[in-house]
Amino acid sequence: MEDAKTLIRYGEYSAAAAEMNELLNAERNKLLKEVELGVLNQLKGDYLASLEHLEVADRLADELYTVSFADLATRASTNATFTTYRGNIVERVYINYFKMLNYFYLAEQATSQQETQALLDSARVEARRAMILLDENVFKVGDYALAKEEKESALYKLQRVFAAVNGSVVNPKELVFRDNAFSHYLIGTLFEKMGERDSARVSYERSAKLYEQGYVKQYQLDKHTASQAWFDTARMLKATGDRRWNKVAKDKLSSNQRNELNQSAKGQGQLVVIQEVDMIAPRGELNLWVLIQNNRLVIRPIVTGTPKEQAYQLAWFYYLYADKGLLGVIERISAEDYLGLLTASHEKKLPIPGVLRSTLESIGLLEAMSSTGIRLSVPLLYYEELPVKKSYLTINGKNLGNLHLADNISGLAMAQHLVAAQAELTNAMAIEALRLSLCMQTGAPAPLCALAAGASTSADTRSWLSLPYEIRTLRTQLPAGDHQIKLTSDVAGYQIEQKQSVKIEAGKVHLVRLRTFAVDPSQPIPDKVKKVRKNNGFELTNTK
């Protein structure tokens, strides 16, 4: 996959799509292949092809949403990479996101009012699908208001105290994905583009409340996102003659926003800039060794890779699995603190209940796990610092300021991994124990079986690679006419500039989506990219 990622970073989307198509050709990877091809076709401007792939992905994601027992059986006979890729709730939300963007672009390219309206009608359907998906998820896990009420209960507070004493850092209830504030904001923008101001107001307001009630804190976003959503809520209320806009302005907006709201919008249009930054944090695997000592199940990490990757793996183990007391609890995995965990506790010990001991003994595993043990792998996420720092927008030579972090997709993925970590460990232990047992039933000695099973075990490190690491936005009002925009992104040691001409129509919403990759122009062009460009007849240059 590294070649495909390199091609994407250098804008060789067709070549990357061909690479993905070949690598993900197996039926078990069909959902993953469709989402990757959907994004890559969108990036190269083929919105109809993108829609075709994303429609298939949407259907598959709905059909494959829950993990089946057959997948676990497949893992027992092979490994996790041979199971069907099913995606998760965050990926389902972003399938809808990319589909909505396609309709945006197609509507802006339409050559007739009838064609424009038909595409916007399709966009409306897609927006409703997204809202239904998010509503269903809220129904399952509860909203931020319910979470706040639960956290204030005496039982919850006692649970967290005893969890801390036992060294449990991860609280799934605080990490669970509830709703997506950015999706609702985009849906509001879509409704506004269609002239449906009441629907736009509802979506803007839901977005504002989500950002305010917990989404900003949960995923470490920019607080300005909430005030922008409240501003657009008030703007829609005012546009429809609803006097509630005064209360929203008074309670939620800054003095500058109130002044802007009171200015005439005649002859003005809305520009919404969305920056999709780089690529989502990659998945990796953590290898563990499990054995029985002194009537306890002992789990130890086996680190691999570079020194930095090894330190991160140890941090992940410590954070999620290792024995630690209240004073040893770490708040988060970050470059500043996980290197210091090299000398921390590197094992977890669990008492063996009588029923587990009896089960292991009945299938002949008690002696094997006491003498040799089993090796297993669980997934982790390399959630490290994004190289693209601040980004700011210039329009007609005037600096409008920094873009604001509106959604943290890598943060969403990290939360999903943390919530699923204990279940992943449980499944991995059960599957590898079963594999060892099946091997021993053939008459092979336990050490040989443990070695054979350990050599073939693997965690599922597949993920939707073309998703951005995070999304930043900026919204402004501009006079009707042509404008020159420039997006500048600061990366360590250099800047990336992206320029575009936009035409603003009075009373209309214009959306610009830009994808920014951290590619240093002073570095040599990778051989894979050179080969693709040579085959396409491009002159190979290295811009300093």
HELIX and SHEET records of a PDB file:
HELIX    1   1 GLU A    2  ARG A    9  1                                   8    
HELIX    2   2 TYR A   13  LEU A   23  1                                  11    
HELIX    3   3 GLU A   27  ASN A   29  5                                   3    
HELIX    4   4 LYS A   30  LEU A   43  1                                  14    
HELIX    5   5 TYR A   47  GLU A   63  1                                  17    
HELIX    6   6 PHE A   69  SER A   77  1                                   9    
HELIX    7   7 ALA A   80  PHE A   82  5                                   3    
HELIX    8   8 ILE A   89  GLN A  109  1                                  21    
HELIX    9   9 GLN A  113  VAL A  141  1                                  29    
HELIX   10  10 TYR A  144  LYS A  151  1                                   8    
HELIX   11  11 ALA A  154  VAL A  165  1                                  12    
HELIX   12  12 PRO A  172  LEU A  175  1                                   4    
HELIX   13  13 ALA A  181  LYS A  193  1                                  13    
HELIX   14  14 ARG A  197  LEU A  210  1                                  14    
HELIX   15  15 TYR A  211  TYR A  215  3                                   5    
HELIX   16  16 VAL A  216  TYR A  219  1                                   4    
HELIX   17  17 HIS A  224  ALA A  239  1                                  16    
HELIX   18  18 ARG A  244  LYS A  252  1                                   9    
HELIX   19  19 SER A  255  ASN A  262  1                                   8    
HELIX   20  20 PRO A  307  LEU A  320  1                                  14    
HELIX   21  21 LEU A  326  GLY A  328  5                                   3    
HELIX   22  22 TYR A  338  THR A  343  5                                   6    
HELIX   23  23 GLY A  354  SER A  362  1                                   9    
HELIX   24  24 LEU A  366  SER A  371  1                                   6    
HELIX   25  25 ILE A  409  MET A  440  1                                  32    
HELIX   26  26 ALA A  446  SER A  456  1                                  11    
HELIX   27  27 ASP A  527  ASN A  535  1                                   9    
SHEET    1   A 4 HIS A 404  ASP A 407  0                                        
SHEET    2   A 4 GLU A 470  PRO A 479 -1                                        
SHEET    3   A 4 GLN A 268  VAL A 277 -1                                        
SHEET    4   A 4 VAL A 509  THR A 516  1                                        
SHEET    1   B 4 LYS A 348  PRO A 351  0                                        
SHEET    2   B 4 ARG A 296  ILE A 302 -1                                        
SHEET    3   B 4 ARG A 283  GLN A 293 -1                                        
SHEET    4   B 4 ILE A 374  LEU A 381 -1                                        
SHEET    1   C 4 LYS A 398  ASN A 402  0                                        
SHEET    2   C 4 VAL A 388  ILE A 395 -1                                        
SHEET    3   C 4 GLY A 481  VAL A 491 -1                                        
SHEET    4   C 4 TYR A 494  ILE A 504 -1                                        
END                                                                             
